[in-house]
Amino acid sequence: MKEIYIKDIASRLGVKEWQVENCAELFEAGSTIPFISRYRKEKTGGLDDVAVAEIRHWTDVFAEMEKRKETVLETIGAAGALTDELRGQIEACVDARELEDLYLPFKPKRRTRATAAKEAGLEPLADKMYDIAVADPVREASKYLNDKVTTVEDALAGARDIIAERLSETASVRETLRQIFGTRRVVTKATKKSSSPDAQKYKGYFDYSEPVAKMAPHRVLAVLRAESEGFISLKIDADAEKCGNKMYYDFCQQRRYPAKALAEQIREAVDDAYKRLLEPSITNEVIAQAKERADLASVRIFGENLRQLLLAPPVGQKRVLAIDPGLRTGCKVVCLDAQGNLLHYETIFPHPPANEKVKAIRAVSDMISKYGIEVIAIGNGTAGRETEAFIKRIPLPDGVRVYSVSEDGASIYSASEVAREEFPDQDVTVRGAVSIGRRLMDPLAELVKIDPKSLGVGQYQHDVDQGLLKETLDNTVESCVNSVGVNLNTASPYLLSYVAGIGPSLAANIVEYRTGHGAYRSRKELLNVKRLGDKAFEQCAGFLRIPGADNPLDNSAVHPECYHIVEKMASDLGVTPKELLGNVQLISKIVPERYVEGDFGLPTINDIIAELKKPGRDPREDAREFEFSEDIHTIEDLVDGMELPGIVTNITAFGAFVDIGIKQNGLIHVSQMGVRHLDDPSKVLKLHQHVIVEVIGVDLDRSRIALRLLKKL
């Protein structure tokens, strides 16, 4: 990677240049983000996976910019306009806008008024006027009359068109206006379409004004969505006269002030350039830049929410009775074994209109007894509260716990190709109930099968840059999967595909080998898998776990490349590696500095020691039960001042949404979290966190509930 890019990335991210350079080299060698952040800390200076992902993002951005530069240089060169100075400016670019500004005068374009004027032979006249090389523009223009240009005014108009386009393509002019526009306000106005019922959710933006630089990400995206749907128009309130004066002054400063007659022509060209060409172009650029900032902020929030969702506490391998609640169509019930396999399914009708409560109680009790059920998972959608209350009225065996489980994405999964492959003989209702049960057992393993955009934890996720969103979501899922580790002998191909260095194709091959040869006994056996070579093994091995493996280190996060270090540690202590694992007293005697060698420095040695203390540990917390208020069933039951338990279901830039046990989630605005000048709600609350809130406002017409955070549980 070129030094200019390395310097820019380091400055942009606040890291050292050597860290960026080493990461870039590792990327080029085929290393993945999880592998680099976990097993190459000496190279990165201990950068976490988020920082490594940011470096990867910018290395990709600059790789694309380098390709763009090649196209730009080739095009300008073919036009015979590439000077050494221009080449140097282009090659030194690290800003896409600057590169496009330099390219703009030479960029192939559709036919314009300036193009027509040039075809009519008016470019020499425009050149003289542009260079202040003519005192009397009328007399000079008379020399350019021909069959296409029949009057002096036509000649002057054509020359002005050329000058206007030239000004609009001048990098310094565009940058000056960007700076001016960037300090101004976005102003919106309601359109005729705003009277539509669909427009009322944007009512706050019908007559709205705010400095573009201060607009919060969610307001930027909301305004742009309202505009795209035709409910408002928007502009930036830059002063046209002042902008024109600035352009004219700068133009004259670079040359000299023209005589009055020419000055009038130049000023007219300047005003035309601004109003016709520059104002709409720069407005679009500044709005696009604001959206880029909003996209980055929103995607960051989405990624953090997704991380917390995927790393939600699991109940582990327990026998589960899962219920997808319903009223008229009944509750779909499935029984799963401790590995998540479907054992039984049926439908019960405990709610109106059927009201078969006794029959449903008998059915649930029989299933709990027959299949040794340990936990019950109930979807939190329609009839979820009623179903939970019904289940809790049944005398359950000691130790059987009841959990409310988010249904977000369950219907998407049930109709997906993944679900059809897993349960080809079952309908969508059974698949959905299975998904609810499995996501209680292990949220990560189940949720990786669902498009993250369907999981309900984003902010305007359909409005942000989809490429950036996919990159962030893929990185987040990959990070979560690898931070937890994956059981090589039980993981689905969908979970395996997110392990560093594997992907869908190798994941399928790994499962195929497992099916044909039985359970893996060692990590090295992976090298027998079709198309899984040394590089893929290097990347994935440390993240795969084999409980009961011949080598106990194969069920830890110690990478095979470091097994010899553990063996030396054990030998020095007079024990085997198996005896060393988990023996904190023995491990405390290890002197890390003794085992530093080659590329394995203290960061790696300390990671090995930490892993030996708790080999293969799951970083996730244990799942907790939760009970909503029994007195609240609908929004009409709420009154100001009520204190209620709730669960955080989504976090945005402006606050956190909380499930308080009714259909509508309430909102704790960022100003109601007990922290002054809070700029990021995720600093206070986490997804799925249990809280106590106070109702401070209920809007029945718009079904909105305002809450204040009282306590975190």
N, C-alpha and C positions, 0 to 999 in steps of 0.2 A: 504494500500500500504506500502511496506517495506521502512524503513527509508533510505536505500542506494539509492533507486530510487527517493524518495522525494528530498534528498540532490542533486542528480545529475540534476534533472529537474530544481530545483531552481537555481543552478549554471549555467546551460546551458542557461536559459532564463532570468537570471538577476532579479529574483523575490525572495520573502521571502519564507522560507520553510513552514511557516504556511499558506501562500496563496495556495501553491501547495497541502498541506494536506487537506485544506478545500474544494478545488475544487474536489479533488479525492473523498472525502466523498460525495459530492453532486452528482458527476457522478454515484457513486455506488447506491445512493438513487433514481436514475432515472431522475435526472434533466438534462435539455438541456443547450447547450451553450448560446442561447439568453436569456433564463430565468435567468441563473446564472449571466450573465454580466449585466442584466437590473434590476433584483429584489433581488439580493443577494450581493450587494456591500459591506455590512459590513463583509461578509464572505471572500470576495476576495480582499479587500483593494482597490476596485474601478477598478479592471482589466477590460479592454474592451474585446469585443467579440473575437478579434484577439488573444489576450494573453490567454484567456480562451481556445480557440480552440487549441493553441499550447500546452497548458498543457494537453488537452484531447488527442492530438496526441501522446505525450510521455507517458501518462499513458497507452494508448493502446499498444504502442511499448513495454513497460516493462511488460505488461500483457502477451504478446506473448513470450517475453524473459523468463518469469517465466515458461511458459509451455515448452519451449525449454530446460530449465535447468532440468526440471523433466525427459525429455527424455534422456538427456545426462547422468544424474546421474544413471538412470535406466540401460542404456546400459553399462556404465563403471562398475557399480555394478555387473551386470550379468556376466561380464568378470572376476570378482574377482580382479579388479585392483583399486578399489576406496579406497583411503586412506583418513584419516581425513584431511590431508593437502590439498589434491586435492579437496575434498568436499568444504573446506573453500574457496579455490581460485575460484571455480565455483560459489558458492553462493554469493561471493563478486563482481562478474562481473556486470558491467553496460555497457560494450562495446561488441557488437555482435561479432566483430572480435576476441577479446580476448577470448570470450567463445568458439568460433570455433577452435581457436588455441589450447586451452586446450583439446578439444574433439578430435582433429585430429588424435593423435596417436592411439586412441581406436575406431575410427569411422569405421564401416564396409565398406570395399572397394572392388573394383573389383580385380581380380588377377593381381599382379605386378611382376616385376623381383625380388623384395625383398621377396615376398610371395613364389615364386618358390625356392629361396635360402634357406628360412627357412624350407620348406618342404624337402629340400635335406639335412637337418641337419647342416646347416652352421651358425645358430644363435649363438651358443657358441663361435665360432671363431670370429664372428663379435663383440660379447660382449668384448672379450679380447682385440681386436684391438681398439675398441671404448674407453675402459677404460685405454689404454696404459699399459696393463698388459702382454705384450709379446714383447720380444726384437727382435726375428727373426721370422717375419711373414711367411716366406717360410717354415721353419722347422715346425712351428705350423700348417700351412695349410695342411702339408702332413699327419697329424693325422686324417683328415676329409675326406679322399678319400673313395668313395664307388661306388656302381653301378650307382648312379646318378651323382657323381662328380669323374671324372676319372683322372683329372690332378690337379697339385698344382695351376696352373693359373686359372682353373675353380673355385677352392675353394676360391682363393683370390678375383676373380671377383664377386662371389656370396656374400662374406663378404662385399665387397665395396658397392654392391647394397643395402644391409641391412643398412649399415652406411649412405649411401646417403639418403635413405628414412627416416631414423631416424632424420637426420639433417633437412630435408625438413619439418618435422613435429614438430620441436622444436620451441616453441613460441618465445623465445628470438632471435633466428636466423631470423625468419620471420619478427619480429618487426624491427630488425636492418636494414634489406633489405628494408622494407617499407619506413623507414626514408630516406635511401639513394635514392631510386627510386623517392620519393616525391620531391626531390630537383633537379631532372634531367629534361631533355627536352623530349617532344613528338616529334618524327621525322616521317614524312610521305614520301611516295614514290608512284608515279603514277604507276598503273598497265597497262597491255595491253588494258584493257577495257576502259581506260581513253580517248581513241580516239573517243569513242561513243559521239554523239551529246548530249545525256542525261547527260553526265559527265561534260559539260562545265560550269555548274553553280557551280561546285566545283573546278574550275581551280585554284583558289587561294590557294588550299590545296594540289596541286600535288607535290610540293616540299616545305614543310612547316616544321618549327621547332619553338617551344616555350616551356618555362618552364611549366611543367604541373600545378604547383601551381598558375601560373599567367594567365592561359587560361580563357578568358571570357566565361560565360555559353553558349552563342550562338555559339562560336567557338568549344567548346567541343562537342556540339550536332551536329554541321555541320560535323565535322571530323568523328564522329562515324557513322553518316548516310552515308557519302561518303564511309567509310570502309565497312559498311554492304551491300552497293549496289555494292561493288567490284571494285570501281574506284581507291582506294588507299590501301596501306598497311601501318601499323603504328607500331612503337616500341618505347620503352623508352631507351634513349642512356646511360644507366648505363654501366660503365666500368667493363667488366667481370673479368679482372685480379685483379683489386682493390677490387671488391666484394669478390672474392675468397680469396684474402689475408686477408681481414677483417674476413671472416668466419673462416679461418684456425687459425689466431691469437687468436680469441676469444675461439675457441675450445681448443687450447693449454693452454691458460691462465686459463681455468677452470680445467685443469688437470695438465699436465706437457708436456714439449716438448719431443717428442718421438725420439728414435734413428733413424738414417738416413733411414734404410730399411723400418721401419714402417712409418716414416714421408712421404715417397714417396707414400705408399699405402693410407694413410689418405688424403694427398693432392689430390690424384687422385679421391678419393671418394667425397671430398669437391667440386672439379671442376665439377664432374658429377652431384652432387646434385644441384649445381647452374644452370648449363646449361640445364639439362634435366628436372628438377623438379621445381626449385625455380624461375628462371627467367620468364618463361611463367606464372606461378601462381601469382607471385607478380606483374608482369606487368598487368595482368587482374584485380587484386585487386586495384591497384593504379588508373587504368583507370576507374574502377567501382566507386571508391571513388570520382574521378573527376566528373563522371556523376551524382552521388548523389548530389554533390554540385550544379551542373548545373541544375538538376531537381528541387531542392529546389528554386533556384533563378528564374527559368523560370516559375514554378508554382505560385510563389509569384506574378510575373508580370501578369500572366494570371488572377489570382484571383483579383488583383487590377483593371485590365482592365474590367473584368466582373462586378465588383462592380460598376464602373462608368457607364458602359453600362446599367445595370439594374436600376440604380438610375438616368438615363437620365431624363431631364425635361419632364413632360407630358403636353398635352394641356387640359386634363381633359375630363369631360363628355360633348362632343360636337358632333353635327351631322357632319359626315365626308363623303366626297367623296374621295375614295382611288383608285389609278391607278397603276396597274402593267404594266409598259411600254413595248412596243414591236414594231418592224418594220413590217416585212412581216406578222406576225400573229396578228397584231393589239394590241391596248391597252385595257386590261381588266379593266373595271370600276365597282366599287361597291359603293352603298350608305348604310351607317350604321346610326342607330339612336344613341342617346346619351349614350345608354347602350352597344353599340357595336353589336346590332342585325342587321342581314342582311335584308335590305328592298328591294333592287333592284340590278340587275347586267346586264351589256351589254358590247359589244365590239365595240370600235370605231377605225377608220383607218385614222388618220391624217397625217401619214408619208408615204414616198415611200415604196412599189411601188403603193399602192392604192391611196394615196393623196386625201382622201375624207375629206378635211379640213372643208368645209362649213357644211357638214352633221355632222361632229364631233362637231363643235362649237355649232350647234343647239342642239345636244343631251346633251352636257355638260350643256348648259344654262338651258335646260328644267329640267334636274335632280337637278341642284342647286335650282331652283325655287320650284319644286314640293316637294322636301324633306327638304327644309329649311336648306341647307348645310351651315355650319359655317366655316369649315376648309377643305383644300384639301391636301391629302397626296400623294406624287409621289415617287415611288420606284427609287432608285439611280442606278439601273443596266443598261443594254442595252437600249438605247434610252431614258434614264432618263432625260438627259439635253435637248434633243429635245422636249420631252413631257412637261417639265417645261416651256420652252420658248413658246410653243404652248398655254398652259393654261394661261400664263401671258398676252398673246395677246387678250384673251377674256375679254370683259368688265364684271368684277365681281362685285357683290353687295358690298356695303360698309361693311367693317369689315371682309370679307372673306379672310383668310390668306392661303398662299401656303407654304408647307414644303417639303423638300427633306428628304426621310426616307430610312435608310439603309435596303437593301433587304437581308442581310446576314441571312441565315437560313430559309428564307420564303419558299423556295422550299422544304426544309427538313420538315418543318411543314406541308405543303400542302399535302404531301404524307404520313404523319404519321397516326398512329391509332387514336391519339388525334383529328386530323382534320376530320378523317372519322366519328368519333363519333359526333362531333359538326355539321358537314355538310354532312350527308350521301348521300344526293341527288345532291350535287354539285361536279364539277370536280376540278382538282388541281389548275387550273388557277383562279377560283373564290376564292378558299380557300387562295391562295397566296395573292390576292388583299385584302381580308378581314384581313389577318395578318398584311399587311402593314398599313392599316387604324387603326387597334386596337393598334399597337405598337406606333403610334403617340398619341393616346388617353391616353394610360397607358403602357409604355414600359415594366415595371416590370410584370404586369399581363399577358402580351402576351408572353414575352420572356421566362418565366418559363416553357412554353410548349415545348421548343426547346432544344435539347442537346447543352449545352454550347460550346462544341468543334466545333459546326457548325456555331458559331456566328462570326468567323473571328477576334477575339481579342487576340489571343495567339501567342506564339513563340515556334515553334517546338512541339506543343502540342501532336502530335502523336508519338513523340520520347521519351517523358519523362515517368517516372514511372506512369502507368495508375491508380494504386491504390491511390497513393499520389495525382494525379490530381483530381480524383473523390472526394476524401475526401475534398480537398480544394474548389472545385467547389460547392459541396453540402453545405459546411459551408458558402461559400460566398452568395449563393442564399438564404439560410435560414436567414443569417444575414440581407440581404437587405429586404426581405419580412417582417421580424419582426421589422426592424427599421422604416419602413413606416406604418405598420399596415394594417389590412385586413378588408374590409367591410363584415361582416358575412352574410349579406343578398343578396349580389351580387357576391361574389367571386366564381370563378370556383373551381372545386375539385382539379385542378392542382395547383392553387395558395394556396388553403387551406392546401394542403399536405405539404407545406414548413413551415407552422406555427408551432412554438415550441410545441412538444408533440403530434402532430396530425398524420401525415403520410398519405399515400394513402387510407388505409382502413377506418380510422376514417373520413377522408375528404369525402369519398363517403357516409358514414352514415350521416354526417352533412347535406349534400346536399339532401339526401333522406328524412331526417326529415323535412327540409325546404320545400321540394316539397309537402310533405303530410300534414304538419300542418300550412303552411304559414310562413310569415316572423317572425324571432325571435324578441321578445319584450325585452328580457333580457339575460344577459350572463348566469345566473343561469339555464336558459332553456336548455343550453347545456348538463346539467346533465341528461336530459331525452333521449339524443341520445344513441343509442345502442352501448354498449362497451366503452362509454366515461366515465371513472370513475374519482374519486377525484384527482388522480395524473395527469392525462391528463388535467383535468380542471385547476389545479394549473399552469401547464406549459403554456397553450395556452390562458387563459382568458384575460390576460393583453394586448395581441397583436391583439385581435379581436375587431372591432368597430361596434356599432349598432346605426347609425344615427336615431334620433327620439325615442330612447329607453325610457321606463318608468323612468328609473334611468339615468340621464344625464351622470353620471360617466361611464356608459357602452359605451359611445362614446369617451372615453379618454384612455390614457395609464396608468391611475391609476389602480393598481391591486385590484381585489375585496377583497383581504385579508387586504387592507388598507382603505376600504371605511369608516370604523368607525373613522379613524383618520381625514378624510376630514369632516365627519359629526360633529366631535368635534370642528374642526377649525371653521366651519360655525356657529355652536351653540354659540361658544365663541364670535363671531362677530355679533350675533343676526340676522343671515340670514339663508336661506336654502342652501344646496349644489348647487342647480341650480342657485341661485342668486350669489353665490361665483364664479362660473366658469366664467373665462374671465374678472372678475372685478379686474383689476390690482391695483386700488386704495385700495380696501379692502384687497387684498392679500398681499400688501406691509406691512400691519399692523401685519401680522402673525409673531410670534417669534418662529423660528424652534425648539429651544431647549425645549420648553414647551411640544412638542409632541413626544419626544423620548421615546420609551418604548420597553421593551423586545428585540426582534431581529431587531426592526426597529430603526436604528440609524440616525444620521444627514444626511448621504448620501441619504437614502430613503426619509426622510422628505423633503430635498432640491429638490429631483426629483419630489416629489408630488407637491410642490409649483410651480416649473417650468412648470409642466403640467397643473396646474390649470390656469396659465396665458394664455396659448395657447392650450386649450384642443384639442386633436386629430389632431394636426397640421401635415401637410405633410412636411418632411424635404427636399423634392426636390425643385429645382428652377422651374420657369416657362419656358416653351419652347420659343425659339426665332427663328424668320425667318432668312434666310441667302440667299445671292445672290452671285453666282460665277461671274467671269469676263465674259462679253458678247463677248469678242473678242477671247477667247481661246476655241477651240473645239477639237483639236487633239494634240498629242505630237509634231507634225511638226510645230505647231504654236508657240512653246516656243523658246525663245532666252535668253541667259544669261543676267541678270540684270533686267528682268521683276519682278515687284512687284504684287503679286496676293493674293486675299482672299482664304482661305481654311479652311477645317474642319479636325481635328485630328481624324483618323479612327482606329489607332492601335498604341500601345506603346510597344517597346521592350527594351532589355538591351542596344542596340546600337543606338537607336534613335526613332523617331516617324514618322509614315506614315501619309500623309496628302492628302485628296481629294481636288484637285484644279479645279474640274469640267470636267475632261476628263477621259478616260478609265483607264489610268495608275495613280496610286497614286505616289506622290513624297516622298522622304525621307529627313527628317531633321536629319542628323547625330548628335550624342550627342555632337560632337565638334562644331556644328553650332547653338547652343542654347543660346550663349551669356554668359555662365557660365564656368569659367575655372575649369578644373579637375572635371567636373560633373560626378558622378558615377551612377546616377539614373535619367533618363529622366522624370520619373513621378513626380519628385520634381519641375519640370518646367511646364510641360504640362499635361493636363487631356484629357481623351477621349471625343470626340465631342466638344472640345473647338474650338472656332472661332479664327483664326489667320491671320496675314498678313505675307507672305513669299516672299523671293527673289529667283529666279531661278539662281543657280550657276553652273549648269552642266546638259547637256542633252546627253544621250547615245542612239541614235536611234536604233543601232543594237541590244542592249539588253533591249530596252524600259525602261530605267532607268532615273529618274529625281532626281537631287540633289538640295536641298533647304537650305536656311538659314532663321532662325526665325528672323523676324523684330519686330513684335508686337503681343501681345495677346489682343484679343477683348473681 
